[in-house]
Amino acid sequence: MMKNNVDVRKATLEDIEGILNLQHIYLYTNLSPEDRLKGFVTTPFTSSQVRQVIHDEGLFVASDNGSIIGYVFSGTWAYFSSWPIFPFMLSSISGMTYQNTIINDTNTFQYGPVCIDKAYRGTSLFQELFEEMRIHLAEKFAVGMTFINKINSHSYHAHTRKLGLEVISEFYFNGNTYYALAFDTGRSVL
């Protein structure tokens, strides 16, 4: 478990600056090839996009003494539709069945990206952030979906080993190969 001064919760508008700062540190384009091996995020969000997902109650953060040390995005396919990879992924998995749910744009949601400050990796923070998001989204959706670039082995192992997400397919987009993963929102990871 995390230290007592770490708070995991829904994001508020006051968290935007900290979220964007953490995103900047771990954005793929800002990392050295060596640092990329330890995990990265590829989707840069603007302040306006962060504000919208907070309004939609789809952003969860971890803070330590007021500093944002982790976040996890989640939202409807409509929210993520402005990034071409999300509609492409949805079209490649729509109609598939996972846990007795036929995947479509209304009964599943997109989870991710997730980012954890390197000082907190290897702790239970990843699972705690995911669990906070899962509990809130389980009220609306039976299945959550995400994708991971095949070159991001750190993220792949964290999601499949620590969270139990299952690969349901692979897809190719913009010169990269991705895993499409699914999870049952009714199953706790803690």
Buried (B, 14 or more C-beta within 10 A) or exposed (E): EBEEEBEBEBBEEEBBEBBBEBBEBBBBEBBEEEBBEEBBBBBBBEEEBBBBBBEEBBBBBBBBEEEBBBBBBBBBBEBBBEBEBBBBBBEBBEEBEBEEBEBEBEEBBBBBBBBBBEEBBEBBBBBBBBBBBBEBBBEEBBBBBBBBBEBBEBBBEBBBEEBEBBBBBEBEBEEBEBBBBBBBBEEEBE
